[in-house]
Amino acid sequence: MHKHRFYIDYPQEKLDGELYKYKCAFCGIDTVTIDGMLENHSPTCEYRLEKENDANSDT
């Protein structure tokens, strides 16, 4: 299984009222909290589920 060190290719949206802060477009968790870690996305995040599925299919 190929595992990335950081996952930063997820779609992002600006946080409301913030100039330089962003969040995952799927789960809404801010990028600082995510910190490039797949497990920091919501367990139901579409991006996370897709990446976990891709990683599991590589085995």
N, C-alpha and C positions, 0 to 999 in steps of 0.2 A: 504494500500500500504506500503510495506516494503522499506524503504529508507536507504541506507548505508551512513555513515558519510564521508567515503573516498573511492574512487574507485582507487585501485592501481594494479588491476589484469590484466591490458591491456598489450598486447605485446609491447615490447620496442626495439628500435634499437639505436646504438650509433650515436651521431651527428658526421658528417664528420669533421675530424681534431681535435676532442675533446677527451681527454682521459677518463674523468669521467662524461660526459654529455650524456643524453639519450633523445629520443623523442618517441612519440606514433608511432607505426609501421603503423597505419592506417591513421592518419591525419597529422603526422609530426610535431606536436606542442611539444616543449620541456617539459620535466617533471617538471621543476621548474615553468614554466608558468601554467601547468595543476594543480599542487599542490594538487593532489588527488581529485579534484572537477570535476564531470561529465560535468558541464556546461562550463568548461574551455577547453574542447575538441572542435574541429570544429563542427558546427551544422550538417555537413554532414558526420562526422566521423562514420565509421561502428561500432566501439566499443560503442560509445555514443548512436547511434540509437538502437543498440541491447539492451543495458542496460535500456534505456527509455521504449522500447517496453516490456521488461520483467517486469519492475516496473508497467506499465499500465495494464498488463495482470493479475497482482496479485490482482486487485481491484474487 
